[in-house]
Amino acid sequence: MLVAIYFMLANSALAELFTDRELLLASVRQLGALGPLLLIALMVLAIVFNPLPSAPVALAAGALYGHTLGTIYVVIGAELGAIIAFLISRTLGYGITGKHPLDARVFGRFRSQNALTAIVFVSRLVPFMSFDLMSYAAGLSALKFWRFALATLLGLMPVSFILAHMGDELVKRDADDLLAIILVTGMITLVPLLLYGINYYRHQRRR
């Protein structure tokens, strides 16, 4: 799908906008203070509404504002989105049942606050693990809110910087480099999922 979309947009005005840094920056400057607020709002929506991907928003932030400011905007939006998802899950799930339904089935023996905090922190560092679903899952565990917020914030920083930096680099490169980076990024996510699927299939056959 990425390859097909790339070739369809290769000669369009939209492609020209995102490959011409000066044109892109000029367009963003016209938005003024609304630009960062819009990016943060898009990041929040992408996390709260799971089907919406958040990585493209992070790449756009880097392309529009550079890796430093882009990282800041991505972290703010992702942190707010994660907190909202956590509170929704905690209110509608744990708040109603009065129990921690995921502790036994998902987190198993890792029920201490330190272990749950570590799980959330590590999950933020893994690019192919669903950021959104982990936020909702954490809300159904016994993890304290402040621990969740802190672990998410610390885990967000390196990944947000990488994505924003990639977005910043994308607008500096030519079309061939852009396509290669997109394909490599997709493979980074796809390969672990394929390995997991193969391992799961083999396990089911043995059973």
N, C-alpha and C positions, 0 to 999 in steps of 0.2 A: 504493500500500500504506500509506504514511504517513497519507494522508487517511482511508482506510477504518478503520485502527486508531484514529485520533484520534476519529472519530465513535462507534466502538464503545465506547471507554473514557471518553467525555465525561462520563457521569453515574455512572461507577463509583467505588468507594472508592479505587482506585489513582490515578485522575485527581485526586480530592480531596486525596490525600496529597501529590502533587507540585505542586499549585497552592496549598496552604496551607503557607506557610513555617514557621509555628510548629509545626504538627503534624509536618511533615517533620523539623525540627530535634529535636523531642522524641523522635521515633522513632529518630533517629541517636544521640542521647545515650545511649539504652538499650544500644547496642552497645559504648560505651566505646572502648577502644583497638583493639578488633577491627574497627571501622568503617574506619579508614584502611588497615589491613593488608588487609582484604577488597578495598577499591578497588584497591590496588596489585597484589594478586594477580590481580584480574580484568583489569587493564590488561596485565599480563604474558601472561596466557593469550590475550587478544585479539590480541596481536602475534605470539606464537609459533605459534598456530593461525590461519592466515590467514583462513579463512572467517568468523571471529568479528569483528564490527566494533568498533573501539576508540573511535570518536568518541562514541557514547552513554555510555561509561564516563567519558570526560573531561567531558561535560556533567553527568553525575550528580555527579561530584566537585565541580564548581562549585556545583551546586544544594545539595549537602549541607554543604559546608564553606566556601563563599565563594570568590572568585577568587584570593585569596592562598594559603591552605592548599590549595585545590583544585588550583592550578597546581603546587605542590610535590609533591603526591601523584601527579599525572598525570606529571610529569617523572620522578620516581623509578620508577614502574611502566613507563613507556615506555622509559626508558633500560635498565632491567634486561631487558625483553622484547627490545629490539633487540640487546643484547649476547648473550643466549641464542640468538636466531635466527642471529646472525653466527657464533657458535662452533659451532652445529650444522652450518651450511653449510660452515664452514672444516674441521671434523673429518670430516664424511661426504662432502664433495665434494673440496675441494682436498687435504685430508689423505690421501685414498686415491689420487688421480691424480698428485699431486705436480706438477700444472700449474695454470695459471690459465685455465680454459676460457672464461671470459666476457670476458677482456681484449680479444680481437680482435673478436668478434662483437657485443658490446654496447657496450663502452666505446671501441672503435675506437682512434683515435690518442691518446686521453686516458689514457695509461698511467702518467704520472708520479704520484708520491705526492701532490703538491700538487693536480694535476688531479682525481684520484680523491677526495681529501678534499673539494674544492670541489663535486663532483657530489653526494656524500652530503649535504653541508651544504645545498645549494640544494634538493635533493629533500625535505628536512624542512620547508622553508618553503612548499612547494606543496601545497595542501590536497587536490587530486584525484590526487596521485601515491601509489601504494601504499606506505605506510610499511613494511609487513611484507615485501613482495617486495624492496624495495630493501635491507633488512637481509640477506636471504638472498643476494641478488645480490652484495652487497659482500663477503660471506664467500668467494665464488668468485673474487674478483679478487685482485690483488696488494696491496691496501690493508692497511697495518699496523693492528693492533688498536687501538692507542692513538689513532691518527688517526681511525679510525672512531668510537670512543667519544666523542672530543672533538667532532667535527663533528656527531654526533647530538645530544649534549647542548646545544650552542649553538643548533642549528637547532630543537630541541624547544621551547625556552623561549617564544618569541613565539607560536607556534601553540597551545601548551598554555594559555597565558594567555588567548588569545582564546576557546578552547573553554570553559575554566572560567568565564570572565566571562559567556559566553552562558548557561551553565547557571545561574549565579547570578542573571542577569536573568530567566530563564524563570520562576522561582518567584515573581517579584515582579509578573508581568504577568497580565492576564486571559486567558481562553481564546482570544479572537479574536487577540490579539497573539501568543500561543503558536503558533497554527496558521500565522500569517503568517511567523514567524521560521523555523519548520520548513520551510515551502515555499521560502523564499528561500535557506536553507542548502542545501537539496537542489538548487536550480537552480545555485548556485555550483559545485557538483560536476558537475552534469549537462551544463551548457553546454560546458565545455572538452572533455568526452568526445564530445559530439555533433559539435563542430567537427573533432576529430581523426578521427572516423569518416567524416565527409563528405570530408575531405581525402584519407583513405586510399582511399575508394571512387573518387574522381576520379582519383587516381594509378593505381589498378589499371585503370581504363577506358582511360587514355592508353597504358598498357603493352600 
